[in-house]
């Protein structure tokens, strides 16, 4: 099998890279955190010394990084991918970044005949671990078709959404729905608790009807168990919602629900909960209501 470059070994990148190793792909890995590099090296990957080093030794490079500036630095910066990538090679950026930045990076790469797909994911750490992420892809159909089997090793759903940048537009839409859904679940369960009804029974009663959702089933138990270990950090959701609001302002789209949930998440960040799972949004409601969810 062809060696794959993989840059970015955080909460999501680690399990995604391990799934590629389990599928038999040799990996050349890079991260600025030595412990992350060591962990994936112990699983069988080879370490690189920089993004440029990755690009010099592979022609398929996956990036999984926190935000737009990190992707620009890794791809276009000093010792970046663009300094060593060969014409015909491809970068599959699976980070969640601003769509306009994806298009800017792709345009710079195209000048050197380097291909790109933007392929952000949804599903958090649990689905990264079991390889059932939802992957939203932007780019050419030919490139998508070529690398569909590779992406399927990390995701249960892999959909081409349009040209470059379309993957990240789709991810922004996803993050609006997830944020609003978590807020609605929080609001509903805190209301039930304050009214004297067991929130676990409320969850069981409504999950099979129209109110039921993947978000509810994933996050309601975490809220009731006080398990805010991050599968997806509040800080990262704030980053995504900032990209939503920036994009929405640029194309004159109203985002009142996103504005409201963003304010809630920012208040939690200000209270030191930025590294908690986004299910900790329930804490915003609990503080005002003066109660705490319990099963």
C-alpha positions in Angstrom: 0.0 0.0 0.0 1.1 3.6 -0.7 2.5 5.5 2.3 0.2 8.2 3.6 1.4 11.4 5.3 -0.7 12.4 8.4 -0.2 15.8 10.1 -2.1 16.6 13.3 -2.4 14.0 16.0 -4.9 15.5 18.5 -8.1 14.1 19.9 -9.4 13.3 16.4 -6.2 12.8 14.5 -4.9 10.1 16.8 -7.8 7.6 16.3 -8.1 8.4 12.6 -4.4 7.7 12.0 -4.7 4.5 14.0 -7.6 3.3 11.8 -5.4 3.8 8.7 -2.6 1.8 10.3 -5.0 -1.0 11.2 -6.1 -1.0 7.5 -2.5 -1.7 6.5 -1.4 1.8 5.3 2.1 2.8 6.2 2.0 6.3 7.8 4.5 9.1 7.9 3.4 11.3 10.8 4.1 14.8 12.1 2.8 16.8 15.1 4.3 19.6 17.2 3.5 17.6 20.4 6.2 14.9 20.9 4.0 12.7 23.1 1.4 12.4 20.3 4.1 11.5 17.8 5.5 8.9 20.1 2.1 7.3 20.7 1.3 6.8 17.0 4.9 5.8 16.3 4.4 3.0 18.9 1.4 1.9 16.9 3.6 1.5 13.8 4.0 4.8 12.1 7.2 6.5 11.0 8.0 10.0 12.4 8.7 13.0 10.2 10.6 16.2 11.2 8.3 18.8 9.6 5.4 19.2 7.2 8.0 19.7 4.4 9.6 16.4 5.3 6.2 14.7 5.1 5.6 16.2 1.6 9.0 15.2 0.4 8.4 11.5 1.2 4.6 11.1 0.4 2.2 12.2 -2.3 -1.0 11.8 -0.3 -1.1 14.0 2.8 -3.9 14.2 5.4 -4.0 17.2 7.7 -6.2 17.4 10.8 -5.5 20.7 12.6 -7.3 23.0 14.9 -8.2 26.1 12.7 -7.5 28.1 9.6 -4.2 29.7 10.7 -2.8 26.3 11.6 -3.7 24.8 8.2 -2.2 27.8 6.4 1.0 27.6 8.3 1.4 23.8 7.8 0.6 24.0 4.1 2.0 27.4 3.0 4.4 28.5 5.8 8.1 28.0 6.4 9.0 24.3 6.1 5.4 23.7 4.9 4.0 21.2 2.6 4.1 23.4 -0.4 7.9 23.6 -0.2 8.4 20.0 -1.1 5.1 18.6 -2.5 5.4 17.3 -6.1 3.0 18.2 -8.9 0.1 15.7 -8.9 0.3 15.1 -5.1 -2.8 15.8 -3.0 -3.6 17.3 0.3 -6.8 16.1 2.0 -7.5 18.7 4.7 -9.8 17.2 7.3 -9.7 20.2 9.6 -12.7 22.3 10.2 -11.8 25.8 8.9 -13.3 28.8 7.1 -14.4 27.9 3.5 -12.7 30.9 2.1 -9.4 29.8 3.6 -9.8 26.4 2.0 -10.3 28.1 -1.4 -7.3 30.4 -0.8 -5.0 27.5 0.1 -6.3 25.4 -2.8 -5.6 28.2 -5.3 -2.0 28.5 -4.0 -1.5 24.8 -4.4 -3.0 24.7 -7.8 -0.3 27.1 -9.0 2.1 24.3 -8.4 -0.2 21.6 -9.7 -0.9 20.2 -6.3 -4.4 18.9 -5.7 -6.6 19.5 -2.6 -9.8 18.2 -1.1 -11.4 19.9 2.0 -13.0 17.0 4.0 -14.0 18.1 7.5 -15.6 15.6 9.8 -18.4 15.3 12.3 -18.9 12.7 15.1 -16.4 13.6 17.7 -13.8 11.3 19.3 -16.1 8.2 19.7 -16.8 8.0 15.9 -13.2 8.8 15.1 -12.2 5.8 17.2 -14.7 3.4 15.6 -14.2 4.8 12.1 -17.8 6.0 11.6 -17.3 9.7 11.1 -19.4 11.7 8.7 -17.0 13.2 6.2 -18.1 16.2 4.1 -15.9 16.7 1.0 -15.3 19.6 -1.3 -13.2 19.3 -4.5 -13.2 17.7 -7.9 -15.2 14.5 -8.5 -12.2 12.8 -10.0 -10.1 13.4 -6.8 -13.1 12.4 -4.6 -13.6 9.2 -6.5 -9.9 8.3 -6.3 -9.7 8.8 -2.5 -13.1 7.7 -1.5 -11.9 4.2 -0.4 -9.2 5.9 1.8 -11.8 8.2 3.4 -14.2 5.3 4.0 -11.6 3.8 6.3 -12.3 6.7 8.7 -16.0 7.4 8.0 -19.3 5.7 7.6 -20.6 8.5 5.5 -18.5 10.2 2.8 -20.3 12.7 0.7 -19.0 15.0 -2.1 -20.8 18.3 -1.4 -19.4 20.5 -4.3 -16.2 22.2 -5.3 -13.4 23.1 -3.0 -14.7 24.8 0.2 -18.1 23.1 0.0 -17.0 20.5 2.6 -16.3 23.3 5.1 -19.6 25.1 4.2 -21.4 21.8 5.0 -19.5 21.5 8.3 -20.6 25.0 9.3 -24.2 23.9 8.7 -23.6 20.8 10.7 -22.1 22.8 13.6 -25.1 25.2 13.7 -27.5 22.2 14.0 -25.4 20.5 16.7 -25.0 23.6 18.8 -28.7 24.5 18.7 -29.6 20.9 19.4 -27.4 20.7 22.5 -28.8 23.9 23.7 -32.4 22.6 23.2 -31.7 19.4 25.0 -30.1 21.3 27.9 -33.0 23.7 28.1 -35.6 20.9 28.0 -33.9 18.7 30.6 -33.3 21.6 33.0 -36.9 22.6 32.6 -38.1 19.0 33.4 -35.8 18.8 36.4 -36.9 22.1 37.9 -40.5 21.1 37.4 -39.9 17.9 39.4 -39.7 15.3 36.6 -36.8 12.9 36.3 -34.8 14.0 33.2 -33.7 10.4 32.4 -37.4 9.4 32.1 -38.0 12.5 29.9 -35.2 11.5 27.7 -36.5 7.9 27.4 -40.0 9.1 26.7 -39.2 11.6 23.9 -36.2 10.0 22.2 -38.3 7.8 20.0 -40.4 10.6 18.7 -39.8 13.6 16.5 -37.6 15.2 19.2 -35.2 12.3 19.2 -31.8 12.9 17.6 -28.3 11.5 17.5 -27.2 14.6 19.5 -29.8 13.9 22.2 -28.8 10.3 22.6 -25.1 11.1 22.7 -25.2 14.2 25.0 -28.2 13.8 27.3 -26.5 10.8 29.2 -23.3 12.8 29.5 -25.2 15.7 31.0 -27.0 13.5 33.5 -23.8 11.5 34.4 -21.8 14.8 34.8 -19.4 13.4 32.3 -17.9 16.4 30.5 -14.7 14.7 29.3 -14.1 16.2 25.9 -15.2 14.4 22.8 -15.5 17.8 21.3 -14.3 20.8 23.3 -16.4 24.0 23.9 -13.3 25.9 22.6 -13.4 24.1 19.3 -17.1 24.6 18.9 -16.6 28.3 19.6 -14.0 28.3 16.8 -16.5 26.7 14.4 -19.3 29.1 15.3 -16.9 32.0 14.8 -16.4 30.6 11.2 -20.1 30.4 10.9 -20.7 34.0 11.9 -17.8 35.2 9.7 -19.1 33.4 6.7 -22.7 34.5 7.4 -21.8 38.1 7.6 -19.9 37.9 4.3 -23.0 36.6 2.5 -25.7 38.5 4.5 -27.4 35.5 6.2 -29.1 35.9 9.6 -27.9 33.6 12.4 -29.9 34.5 15.6 -29.7 31.0 17.0 -26.0 30.7 16.4 -25.5 34.1 18.0 -27.3 33.0 21.1 -25.5 29.7 21.6 -22.2 31.4 20.9 -22.9 33.8 23.8 -23.7 30.8 26.1 -20.5 29.0 25.1 -18.4 32.1 25.5 -19.7 32.6 29.0 -18.8 29.0 29.9 -15.3 29.6 28.4 -15.0 32.7 30.6 -15.7 30.5 33.6 -12.9 28.1 32.8 -14.9 25.4 31.0 -13.5 25.9 27.5 -11.8 22.5 27.5 -15.0 20.7 28.6 -17.1 18.7 26.2 -19.8 20.9 24.5 -22.4 18.9 26.4 -21.3 21.1 29.3 -23.6 23.8 27.7 -26.1 22.4 30.2 -24.1 24.1 33.0 -25.2 27.5 31.6 -28.9 26.6 32.2 -28.2 24.9 35.5 -26.5 27.9 36.9 -29.4 30.2 36.1 -32.0 27.7 37.2 -30.2 26.8 40.4 -30.4 23.0 39.9 -28.2 20.2 38.6 -29.3 17.3 36.4 -29.3 13.9 38.0 -30.8 10.6 36.8 
